[in-house]
Amino acid sequence: MKMNDTTRIIIAFALIMLVLLGWQVITPKRKPAQVPVATTATETTKTNVQPTPYIPSSQTQVSQILPVTETENVLENSKIKITFSSLGGTIKSVYLKKYHAELVPANAHILQTQIANDSIKTNNWQVAYQDASTLVYRGQFKKFYRLNNDYTLTLTLEPNNGILPDYQINYDAGLAMTEVNKKDEYKNFSLFYQTPLKANKVPASKIKTPTVTDVQWVGLKSKYFTAILSNTGKATINMTTLADGRIGYIYKPLDKNAGDYTLYFGPLDYNILKSYKHNWEALNDLGWTKVFSIAILKILLFLYMIFKNYGIVIIVFSIIMKVIFYPLTRMSTKQMQQMQMLQPKIEELKKKYKSDAQALNRETMALYRVYKINPFSGCLPLVFQMPIFWALYAVLQKTIELRHANFIFWIKDLSLKDPIYVLPILMGVSFLVQNFLTTADKKNTALLIFMPIFLTVIFLNFPSGLQLYWLIFNLLSIGESIIARGGIKWKTLKI
């Protein structure tokens, strides 16, 4: 079976479409909704308010709320500031200082410890003790909060009379929106839970089994941040999709005496999450290219230590990838050029066996074997580059390190699209130039022009960091093609 330039272009087109369609399948779309922006934490204050409950969805029963006086208390370290409320001894604000991100939705209270069959979810708890890192509430039982030096908070529940009542922990408010691109962020809201077997992912739009048991820890995930609740015992969780499309849950411990919890409020940083050794790093949902994505992330972080600009880092990474793939692309280029040199002989075979397709294929393949040509070699570089492409896409889209990564001038965030589309247009032009340089047969000019235009349209809304990577890679390929054409004379082989 022979393979001409048109066939190779069509195969390349099919591979790209397969990647794009596959990505659409694993990243479900969700209709965006307007969500109020959460406020940052404030210093310890006392205000007389009529508390407004956060109602996650029409399916959630509205509990009885008693008018009480709310008192706020604050614990903070260099990384995080948490504002607590006397309404149930809950948390009403979690502010990440480095990322300027609020994780609790406006007007919401998280970690309500509701006693089973008690319709009163919110009542006024008294502060029994507080110092720089510890806060103790006394109500239906005691809540001991202790803020550590990182992103973790320890919660210990102790009974007033020696026995903890049956209780549940309500986290039905979900995580707050933190990003400018709301439509993109909605795609990333999900819940992860760990069982004895593995970590499981439940997208907010695909809750098939609302209740699961034998849960060791549960984590809510947005695009860049997570909130994890972990216990030494096991629990049952009830998941619910919120009215705006996010996700929340209710946590019911199987052992009511297991009252020691660890909470993590922080970034989806792979190294930080892995350091806790609870498999929390599973929340870094990088897809089937996770191994490549982690390797690429480590390379980018190392290069960033040198260049201090992720745009320059991506350019250097493109050069590194080009050097790595050079032997493969060089071999592919030579094979393609040799196939073009064989075209006169192939045309003779077409005339000779024009009525016998089987014989034509047999003789064509025999000709390739004589001159040691692999007709599929032209697609090999693209096949091997696809995992790298997809892995880099995941890194740019989902890793906290690339959030708000500045480059130059108008590109203020490499994880978002180019706002004025300069990079994708330049990338499309480079595709066009590369096509005409690497294709000796110009009979299919329309296809050679259509493909770069099509790819430009596809890439318009991709992260600008990915557009930059592909532009630099194309420019390097163009330079390689010019050098290769100068080194090999285009002539017909004597056969």
C-alpha positions in Angstrom: 0.0 0.0 0.0 1.5 3.3 -1.0 1.0 6.6 0.8 1.1 10.0 -1.0 1.1 13.5 0.5 -2.7 13.7 0.4 -3.1 10.5 2.4 -0.5 11.6 5.0 -2.4 14.9 5.4 -5.7 13.1 5.8 -4.2 10.8 8.4 -2.7 13.7 10.2 -6.1 15.5 10.1 -7.8 12.3 11.5 -5.3 12.0 14.3 -5.8 15.7 15.3 -9.6 15.3 15.1 -9.4 12.2 17.3 -7.5 14.1 19.9 -9.9 17.0 19.9 -13.0 14.8 20.0 -11.5 12.7 22.7 -10.8 15.8 24.8 -14.4 16.9 24.4 -15.7 13.6 25.6 -13.6 13.6 28.8 -14.3 17.2 29.6 -18.1 17.6 29.8 -19.7 20.9 29.0 -21.8 22.6 31.6 -24.1 25.5 31.3 -22.6 28.5 33.2 -24.5 30.4 35.8 -24.0 33.7 37.6 -22.4 33.1 40.9 -21.9 35.9 43.5 -18.2 36.6 44.1 -17.1 35.5 47.6 -15.7 38.2 49.9 -12.3 37.8 51.6 -11.9 37.1 55.3 -12.1 39.9 57.8 -10.7 40.4 61.2 -12.6 39.2 64.3 -15.8 41.1 64.6 -19.2 40.9 66.2 -22.3 41.9 64.3 -26.0 41.5 64.8 -27.3 39.7 61.8 -30.2 37.5 60.7 -28.1 34.7 59.1 -29.0 33.9 55.5 -28.7 30.1 54.8 -26.9 28.9 51.7 -29.5 26.8 49.7 -27.6 24.4 47.4 -30.5 23.2 45.3 -34.2 22.7 45.3 -33.7 19.1 46.3 -32.1 20.1 49.6 -34.5 20.5 52.5 -34.5 24.0 54.0 -33.7 23.6 57.7 -35.1 25.8 60.4 -32.9 28.8 61.1 -33.0 30.6 64.4 -32.3 34.4 64.6 -29.1 34.7 66.6 -26.1 37.0 67.0 -23.2 35.9 64.9 -19.6 36.2 66.1 -16.6 35.8 63.8 -13.1 34.6 64.8 -10.0 34.3 62.6 -7.1 31.9 62.5 -4.3 32.6 59.9 -0.8 31.8 58.9 1.5 32.9 56.1 -0.5 30.9 53.5 -4.2 30.9 54.6 -6.7 33.0 56.5 -9.8 31.2 57.8 -12.8 33.1 59.3 -15.0 31.1 61.6 -18.6 31.7 62.6 -20.4 31.1 65.9 -23.4 29.9 63.8 -22.8 26.2 64.3 -19.1 26.7 64.9 -18.6 26.7 61.1 -16.3 28.3 58.6 -17.5 31.2 56.4 -14.3 32.2 54.7 -11.1 30.4 53.5 -8.8 32.9 51.8 -5.5 31.7 50.1 -3.1 34.6 50.4 -0.6 33.6 47.7 -3.3 33.0 45.1 -5.8 35.7 46.2 -8.6 33.1 46.1 -11.6 32.7 48.3 -12.8 29.1 48.5 -16.1 29.5 50.3 -19.1 30.8 48.3 -20.7 34.1 49.4 -23.3 33.7 52.3 -22.3 30.1 52.8 -21.2 28.3 56.0 -19.3 25.0 55.6 -18.6 22.2 58.0 -22.0 22.3 59.8 -22.0 19.4 62.3 -25.7 18.6 62.3 -27.0 16.0 64.8 -29.1 13.3 63.1 -32.8 14.0 63.0 -32.2 17.6 64.3 -33.9 20.2 62.1 -31.8 23.0 63.6 -28.7 23.2 61.4 -27.6 26.6 62.7 -27.4 27.7 66.3 -25.1 29.9 68.3 -21.9 28.2 69.6 -19.8 29.8 72.2 -16.0 30.3 72.0 -14.5 28.3 74.8 -10.9 29.1 74.0 -8.7 30.8 71.4 -5.0 31.4 70.8 -2.9 32.1 67.7 -3.5 28.7 66.1 -6.4 27.1 68.1 -10.1 27.9 68.3 -12.5 25.9 70.5 -16.3 26.1 70.2 -18.8 24.6 72.6 -22.3 23.8 71.6 -24.1 20.4 71.2 -20.5 19.1 71.6 -17.0 20.6 71.4 -15.2 21.6 68.2 -11.4 22.0 68.4 -9.9 23.7 65.4 -6.2 23.9 65.0 -4.5 25.7 62.1 -1.2 24.2 61.1 1.7 25.9 59.3 0.6 24.8 55.9 -2.8 24.5 54.2 -4.2 22.0 56.7 -6.6 22.5 59.5 -7.2 19.9 62.2 -10.8 19.4 63.5 -11.5 17.3 66.6 -15.0 16.7 67.9 -15.4 15.9 71.6 -18.6 15.1 73.5 -19.9 17.2 76.4 -21.0 14.1 78.3 -18.6 11.4 77.2 -20.5 10.1 74.1 -20.6 11.8 70.7 -24.2 11.9 69.3 -24.8 10.6 65.8 -23.9 13.5 63.5 -23.1 14.5 59.9 -20.9 17.1 58.5 -22.5 19.3 55.8 -20.3 20.6 52.9 -23.3 21.2 50.7 -22.2 24.7 49.6 -19.4 23.4 47.3 -16.3 25.3 46.3 -16.5 28.9 45.2 -15.8 30.2 41.7 -12.3 31.7 41.6 -11.4 32.2 37.9 -12.3 34.9 35.4 -13.3 32.4 32.7 -16.4 31.0 34.4 -17.4 28.8 31.5 -14.1 27.0 31.5 -14.1 26.6 35.3 -17.5 25.0 35.3 -16.0 22.1 33.4 -13.6 21.3 36.2 -16.0 21.0 39.2 -16.0 17.5 40.5 -15.8 15.4 43.7 -13.1 12.8 44.4 -13.4 10.1 47.1 -10.9 7.4 48.3 -12.1 3.9 49.0 -9.8 1.0 50.1 -9.4 0.1 46.4 -8.8 3.4 44.6 -9.6 7.1 44.3 -12.8 7.8 42.3 -13.8 10.8 40.4 -17.4 12.1 40.1 -18.0 15.1 37.7 -20.6 17.5 39.0 -22.7 16.8 35.9 -22.5 13.0 36.2 -23.6 11.9 39.6 -24.8 8.3 38.8 -24.6 7.0 42.4 -25.3 9.8 44.9 -24.5 7.7 48.0 -21.2 5.8 48.4 -19.8 4.2 51.5 -16.4 3.0 52.9 -15.0 6.5 52.1 -11.6 7.3 53.6 -11.4 10.9 52.4 -13.5 13.1 50.1 -12.3 16.2 48.2 -14.1 18.9 46.2 -12.2 20.1 43.2 -12.4 23.2 41.0 -10.0 24.1 38.2 -7.1 25.0 40.5 -8.1 24.4 44.1 -9.4 21.7 46.3 -11.0 21.2 49.8 -10.3 17.8 51.3 -11.9 16.2 54.4 -10.0 13.2 55.7 -10.7 10.9 58.7 -9.0 7.9 60.3 -12.2 6.0 60.0 -14.6 5.5 57.1 -17.8 7.2 56.2 -20.8 7.4 53.9 -21.1 10.5 51.6 -24.2 11.8 49.9 -23.4 13.9 46.8 -25.7 16.5 45.3 -25.5 18.7 42.2 -26.0 22.4 43.2 -28.5 24.6 41.5 -25.7 26.4 39.5 -24.0 23.1 38.4 -21.3 22.8 41.0 -21.2 19.9 43.5 -21.4 19.4 47.3 -21.8 16.6 49.8 -22.9 15.5 53.2 -20.4 13.4 55.2 -21.7 10.7 57.7 -19.0 8.9 59.7 -19.6 5.1 60.1 -17.8 5.3 63.5 -19.3 8.3 65.4 -16.4 8.1 67.9 -13.9 8.8 65.1 -14.0 12.5 65.6 -10.5 13.5 64.4 -10.4 15.1 61.0 -7.8 16.7 58.8 -8.9 19.3 56.3 -6.9 20.7 53.4 -7.8 24.0 51.8 -5.3 24.8 49.1 -4.0 24.6 45.5 -4.0 21.5 43.3 -0.2 21.3 43.6 0.9 17.8 42.8 4.0 17.9 45.0 2.2 19.4 48.0 -0.7 16.9 47.8 1.6 13.9 47.3 3.7 15.0 50.4 0.7 14.1 52.7 0.9 10.4 51.5 -2.8 9.9 51.4 -3.1 9.7 47.6 -4.5 13.2 47.6 -2.4 13.8 44.4 -5.2 11.8 42.6 -7.1 15.1 42.6 -4.6 16.3 39.9 -6.8 15.0 37.1 -4.4 15.1 34.2 -6.1 12.4 32.1 -4.4 9.4 30.3 -1.3 11.4 29.7 -0.7 12.0 33.5 2.8 10.4 33.4 3.8 12.7 30.5 2.1 15.7 32.1 3.9 15.3 35.4 7.3 14.9 33.6 6.6 18.0 31.5 5.5 20.0 34.6 8.8 19.1 36.4 10.8 20.2 33.3 8.9 23.5 33.1 9.4 24.1 36.8 13.1 23.4 36.5 13.4 25.8 33.5 11.4 28.4 35.4 14.0 28.5 38.1 16.5 29.6 35.4 14.4 31.9 33.1 11.7 33.3 35.5 9.2 33.6 32.7 6.9 30.8 31.6 6.7 32.1 28.1 10.5 31.8 27.7 10.3 28.5 29.4 7.8 27.2 26.8 10.0 28.4 24.0 13.0 26.6 25.5 10.8 23.5 26.0 9.8 23.6 22.3 13.4 23.6 21.3 14.1 20.7 23.6 11.3 18.7 22.1 12.4 19.5 18.6 15.9 18.2 19.4 14.5 15.0 21.0 12.3 14.4 17.9 14.9 15.5 15.4 16.1 12.0 14.5 12.6 10.8 13.9 11.5 13.9 11.9 14.8 13.8 9.9 14.2 10.2 9.0 10.6 11.0 8.1 11.6 13.9 5.9 14.2 11.8 4.0 11.6 9.0 3.4 9.1 11.5 2.1 11.6 13.0 -0.3 12.7 9.6 -1.5 9.0 8.7 -2.1 8.7 11.8 -4.3 11.8 10.8 -6.3 10.1 7.5 -7.0 7.0 9.2 -8.4 7.9 8.6 -12.1 8.4 4.9 -11.5 5.1 4.7 -9.5 3.3 6.5 -12.4 4.6 3.8 -14.7 3.3 1.1 -12.4 -0.1 2.8 -12.4 -0.3 2.8 -16.1 0.9 -0.8 -16.3 -1.5 -2.2 -13.7 -4.4 0.3 -14.1 -6.9 -2.5 -14.2 -5.4 -4.6 -11.4 -5.4 -2.8 -8.1 -4.0 -5.8 -6.2 -1.0 -6.1 -8.5 -0.4 -2.4 -8.3 -0.3 -2.5 -4.5 2.0 -5.5 -4.6 4.5 -4.0 -7.0 4.4 -0.6 -5.3 5.2 -2.2 -1.9 8.0 -4.2 -3.6 9.4 -1.0 -5.0 9.4 0.5 -1.5 11.2 -2.5 -0.1 13.9 -2.3 -2.7 14.7 1.4 -1.8 14.0 0.8 1.9 11.1 3.2 2.2 8.4 3.0 4.8 5.2 4.6 3.4 3.9 5.2 7.0 7.1 7.0 8.2 5.6 10.4 7.3 3.1 10.2 10.1 5.4 8.8 12.8 6.5 12.2 14.2 2.9 13.3 14.6 1.9 10.0 16.3 4.7 10.3 18.8 4.1 14.0 19.4 0.4 13.7 20.2 0.9 12.4 23.8 3.3 15.4 24.4 0.8 17.8 22.8 -2.1 16.5 25.0 0.0 16.3 28.1 1.2 19.9 27.6 -2.4 20.9 27.1 -3.4 19.4 30.4 -0.5 21.1 32.2 -1.4 24.5 30.8 -5.1 24.0 31.5 -5.1 22.4 35.0 -1.9 23.0 36.9 -1.7 25.8 39.5 1.8 26.7 38.6 0.7 28.0 35.2 -2.3 30.0 36.6 -1.8 33.7 35.7 1.6 32.9 34.2 2.6 36.1 32.4 4.6 36.3 29.1 4.9 39.6 27.3 2.8 42.6 26.3 -0.8 41.4 25.8 -0.4 37.8 27.0 -1.0 38.1 30.7 -2.1 34.4 31.3 -0.6 31.5 29.3 -3.3 29.2 30.6 -6.0 31.3 28.7 -6.4 32.0 25.0 -4.6 34.8 23.2 -7.1 37.7 23.7 -6.3 39.3 20.2 -5.5 36.0 18.4 -2.0 36.9 17.2 -0.4 33.6 18.2 -3.0 31.3 16.6 -2.9 33.3 13.3 0.9 33.2 13.3 0.7 29.5 14.0 -1.7 29.0 11.1 0.7 30.9 8.8 3.6 28.7 10.0 1.5 25.5 9.3 0.9 26.8 5.7 4.5 27.6 5.0 5.5 24.2 6.4 3.0 22.4 4.2 4.4 23.9 1.0 8.0 23.3 2.1 7.5 19.6 2.9 5.1 18.7 0.1 6.7 18.3 -3.3 3.4 17.4 -5.0 1.5 20.6 -5.3 -1.5 19.0 -7.0 -3.5 19.2 -3.8 -3.0 22.9 -3.2 -6.6 23.4 -1.9 -6.1 20.8 0.8 -2.7 22.2 1.7 -4.3 25.6 2.3 -7.5 24.3 4.0 -5.7 22.4 6.7 -3.8 25.3 8.3 -7.0 27.4 8.2 -8.9 24.6 9.9 -6.3 24.1 12.5 -6.1 27.9 13.2 -9.8 28.0 13.9 -9.5 25.0 16.2 -6.6 26.6 18.1 -8.3 30.0 18.6 -9.6 29.2 22.0 -6.7 26.9 23.2 -4.3 28.2 25.9 -1.9 30.8 24.5 0.9 28.7 26.0 0.0 25.8 23.8 -0.3 28.1 20.8 3.2 29.5 21.6 4.6 26.0 21.8 3.2 24.9 18.5 4.3 28.1 16.8 7.9 27.8 17.9 7.8 24.0 17.0 6.6 24.9 13.5 9.2 27.6 13.0 11.9 25.1 14.0 10.4 22.6 11.6 10.4 25.2 8.8 14.1 25.8 9.4 14.8 22.1 9.4 12.9 21.7 6.1 14.9 24.5 4.5 18.2 22.9 5.6 17.0 19.5 4.5 16.0 20.7 1.0 19.4 22.3 0.6 21.1 19.1 1.5 19.2 16.8 -0.8 18.8 17.6 -4.5 15.4 17.1 -5.9 15.9 14.8 -8.8 14.5 11.6 -10.2 16.2 8.4 -9.1 17.5 6.3 -11.9 15.9 2.9 -11.7 
